[in-house]
Amino acid sequence: MRGGRMDGRKRRWRQHKIDRREELVDGTMAAIRARGSGAGMDEIAAEIGVSKTVLYRYFSDKNDLVHATMERFIESTLMPRVYEAISIADADEYQLVRSALAAYVGTVDEDPEVYRFIMGNGSADQSSLAEFEKLFAEVVAAVIVDRAGSRGIQTDGALLWSYVLVGGIQLATHWWTTDKEMSREEVLDYLTMMAWSAIEGMARANGSREIFNAQEHLLPEPNSAENS
């Protein structure tokens, strides 16, 4: 009985710690939105209404807090919007591409301080970022395999293509958060142009590197009607 009571207390304490960490992470996200991505531990604690000692009771250091905030943002905000965008049953391939890009760019644009805190303050946990990129690439690859496979297009390169797309989009969007010379709509248009052109070219070669290598590779003439 005594051992059972001790085990029960340990489980309750572990669950309490998990719940409390989540509360503090949610408070951190609210604090960053209020005080900006450069907020330190003192400012975050003050905004939440706890002492910095309390933060260090549940997080070993700022890197640990950034890591937890990154996971929370990705799991609760970013990926649900991306999943929703790529789950439109009657959307064609172009609509899926644009919807997924709009979800990603829109989430970053609507929550810029949290994004900068977890991705651009020098404390971001690279392993968490790599896990996110892996997850995102696998989701994109699954969509490519499903859509391309149904058309009889080879998909041996699907995961590689997905990493290229996800990496390029993530880096470009991150750059845009620090250089807002382009509007959100312009960024979305250019990213869609790049991603769709890559997917269209893959489909034109039937997903085959042999067919692609055998093709003549010439740039098309510019559309004179649009450039006149």
N, C-alpha and C positions, 0 to 999 in steps of 0.2 A: 504493500500500500504506500509506504513512504517513498519508494522509488517512483511509483506511479504519480504521486503528488508532485515530486520534483520535476519529472518529465513534463507534466502538465504546465507547471510554472514556466519552464524553459520555453515551451511552445508558445505560451501566452506572451512572454517577454519578446521572443523573436517576432511574433506577429505585431506586437505593439511597436517595436522598432521599425518594422517595415511600414506600418501605417503612418508613424510619425515622420519618417523620412519622406514619404510621399506628400504629406502635408507641408513640410518644409520646402520641398521642391516646388510645389504649387505656389507657395509664398514667395519663393525666389523668382519665379517667372513673373509674378505680379510686381515684385520689387524692381526687376530689370525693366519692365514696361514703364514703370513710374520714374525710375532714376537713370535709366540708360545702361547700355552694355558695359560701360566702364566702371560700374558700381563695384566697390570692394566688399569684403565680408562685413565690415562695420555697418556700411550703408544698407546692405541686404538684411542684416539682423535687425537694424532699427526699423526698417520698413515693415518687416514681418511682425515686429513687436516682441522679439526675444533678445536675449543676450548673445554675443558672439560665442560665449562658452557653450550655449545650447547647440549652436550649429556644429561646433567642433566635437560635441558629444555624439553626433549622428553622422558626421562627415569628417574624414581624417584631415582633409585640407581643401583648398579651393578647387584643386583639380578633381577631387572626388565629387564635389558639389556640381562642377561643370559636367562631369561624366553623367551624373544622375539626371541633371536637367536636360542634357542632350537626349538621353534615352526617353525621358518623359515627353519631350517635344516631338520626337520622331514617332513614338508609339501612339500618342494621344491627339496629335494635331496634323503632322505632315503626311504620314502614310495612310491614315484613314481617308484623307482627301484624294490622295493619288489612287487608292483602291476604288473609291467611288467613281472616279473619272474613267478608269479603265474597265469598269463593270457595266457600262451602258450597253444593254443587250442588243439594241438595234442600230448601234453606231457603226459606220464603216471605218476602214483602217485610218483614213486621214482624220476623221473626227476623234478617234481614240488618241492619236498622236497629239493633236492640238489640245484635247481635253486634259491629258496627263501633264503636258507642259504648262497649261494654264493653272492647273492645281498646284504644281510645284512653285512656279514663279509667283502666283498669287499668295500662297502661304507665306513665302519669304517676304514679299512686299508688304503684307498686312501685319506682320509681326517682326519688323526688322531688328529691334533691339535684342529680342531673345535670340534671333538667328545669329546676330553678331557676337553675342555673349558666348554661345556654344561653339561657333565655328571660327571666329576671327579674333579672339582676344589673346591668343598665344598659349592658352591653358587647355585648349580642347584636347580631349583624349583621342589620340589617333586610332587606337584600336576600336573605339566606339564608332568613329567616323568610317572606318573600314568595314565594320559590321553593317552599318547603314547602307553603304554603297553596294556591298555584297547582296543584301536583302533587296534593294531597289533593282539591281541588275538581274537578279533571279526572277523577280516579278515581271520585268520587261521581257526577259528571255521566254518566260512561260507564255506570254501573250503572242510573241513572235512565232513560237513553235505552233501554237494553236491556230493562229490566223494563216501563217504561211503554209503550214502542213495541210490545212484544209484545201489549199489551192495547188497542192502538189509541188510546192517549192522546197528545195533542200534546206535543211535547218542545222547542218553540222556547225556552222559558224555562229549560231544564235547567241550563245553566252558571250562570246568575244564581242560581237556587235553590240550587245547590251552594255557591256562594260565601257566600250568606247562612247556610246550615247550618254550613259549616266555620268561618266567622268567628265565629259565635255560640258554637259548641261550644268552639273554641279559647280564646276570651276567658273563657267561663264556667269552663272547667276551670282556666285560669290563676288566676282569682280564687279558686277553691276551694283551690288549693295554699297560699294564704296565709290562708285562713279556713275551718278544718276543722270548722265547726259542724255541717255535714251529714255523714252517713256516706257511704261510697262507694256503697252500695246506693241511698240516697236520691237522690244526684246522678244515678246512672244512670237511676232511675225518672223523675225530673223532666225530664232531657234527652231521654229516649225519648218522654215525653208530648209535649214540644214538637216534636221532629222528626217523630214519627209523625203528629201532628195537622196539621202543615204538609203532609206528603206526602198524607195522606188528603184534605185540602181541595183540593189540586191535582188529585187523581184525580177527585174529585166534580165539579169543573168541567171535566173532560176535558182539563186542561192549557191551556184556552183562556181568554184574558183577556176575550174578548167574552162568553163564557158566564158567567164569574165576575162581570163588571160588570152583567150582566142579572139576576143572582140577587138575592133579598132577603137582606139581611145582618142577621140577628138572632141574638143569643146564645141558645143553647138553655137551657131551664130546668134547674137543677141536678137531678141524680138524687136524688130524695127518699129512696129506699131506702138509698143510701150515706151520706146526710147526716142521717138520722134518729137 
